[in-house]
Amino acid sequence: MNYFGNKGQLAATGAGTITIAGIAFNQLALLGVAAGIVIAGAVLVRLTWRRGKSVGDQ
């Protein structure tokens, strides 16, 4: 048995492209979605839980 028939190349790992409902999303799109979620969370906290307080208020 030859386990190195593919010239010793390792299999590709990670989220290269994810397909959801027939739409393919690459790594850059996934990074953009993750950044958008973080920004939306920060805005949501600022507009709800910290309403009426300045940045320095506790």
GROMACS elastic network, one bead per residue, 0.5 to 0.9 nm:
[ bonds ]
;  ai    aj funct       b0    kb
    2     5     6  0.58229   500
    3     6     6  0.79976   500
    3     8     6  0.82855   500
    4     7     6  0.55067   500
    4     8     6  0.50228   500
    4     9     6  0.79634   500
    5     8     6  0.70879   500
    6     9     6  0.61371   500
    6    10     6  0.86740   500
    9    12     6  0.89693   500
   10    13     6  0.87061   500
   12    16     6  0.83822   500
   13    16     6  0.76071   500
   14    17     6  0.87813   500
   15    18     6  0.65644   500
   15    26     6  0.79143   500
   15    27     6  0.67947   500
   15    30     6  0.89985   500
   16    25     6  0.85917   500
   16    26     6  0.60649   500
   16    27     6  0.59233   500
   17    24     6  0.63340   500
   17    25     6  0.54821   500
   17    27     6  0.63904   500
   17    30     6  0.88864   500
   18    23     6  0.82246   500
   18    24     6  0.56643   500
   18    25     6  0.52507   500
   18    26     6  0.65222   500
   18    27     6  0.83494   500
   18    30     6  0.86557   500
   19    22     6  0.58742   500
   19    23     6  0.53437   500
   19    25     6  0.61084   500
   19    26     6  0.87602   500
   20    23     6  0.53135   500
   20    24     6  0.65004   500
   20    25     6  0.77683   500
   21    24     6  0.84115   500
   25    28     6  0.80274   500
   25    29     6  0.58177   500
   25    30     6  0.66924   500
   26    29     6  0.54320   500
   26    30     6  0.64224   500
   26    31     6  0.88182   500
   27    30     6  0.50507   500
   27    31     6  0.61325   500
   27    32     6  0.85959   500
   28    31     6  0.50553   500
   28    32     6  0.62092   500
   28    33     6  0.87023   500
   29    32     6  0.50265   500
   29    33     6  0.62508   500
   29    34     6  0.86765   500
   30    33     6  0.50856   500
   30    34     6  0.62016   500
   30    35     6  0.86288   500
   31    34     6  0.51079   500
   31    35     6  0.61600   500
   31    36     6  0.85108   500
   32    35     6  0.51266   500
   32    36     6  0.60488   500
   32    37     6  0.86219   500
   33    37     6  0.62069   500
   33    38     6  0.87562   500
   34    37     6  0.51445   500
   34    38     6  0.63975   500
   34    39     6  0.87414   500
   35    38     6  0.51622   500
   35    39     6  0.61834   500
   35    40     6  0.85115   500
   36    39     6  0.51262   500
   36    40     6  0.59474   500
   36    41     6  0.84567   500
   37    40     6  0.50826   500
   37    41     6  0.60940   500
   37    42     6  0.86828   500
   38    41     6  0.51188   500
   38    42     6  0.63313   500
   38    43     6  0.87587   500
   39    42     6  0.51341   500
   39    43     6  0.62435   500
   39    44     6  0.85315   500
   40    43     6  0.51429   500
   40    44     6  0.60032   500
   40    45     6  0.86128   500
   41    44     6  0.50068   500
   41    45     6  0.61679   500
   41    46     6  0.85722   500
   42    45     6  0.52252   500
   42    46     6  0.62073   500
   42    47     6  0.86673   500
   43    46     6  0.50320   500
   43    47     6  0.60662   500
   43    48     6  0.84979   500
   44    47     6  0.52124   500
   44    48     6  0.59690   500
   44    49     6  0.79353   500
   45    48     6  0.53671   500
   45    49     6  0.53134   500
   45    50     6  0.63464   500
   45    51     6  0.84001   500
   46    49     6  0.62546   500
   46    51     6  0.62754   500
   46    53     6  0.87462   500
   47    50     6  0.62210   500
   47    51     6  0.52876   500
   47    52     6  0.84791   500
   48    51     6  0.53611   500
   50    53     6  0.56225   500
   50    54     6  0.80634   500
   50    55     6  0.88352   500
   50    58     6  0.89804   500
   51    54     6  0.84921   500
   53    56     6  0.79542   500
   53    57     6  0.58584   500
   53    58     6  0.79094   500
   54    57     6  0.53871   500
   54    58     6  0.85893   500
   55    58     6  0.82812   500
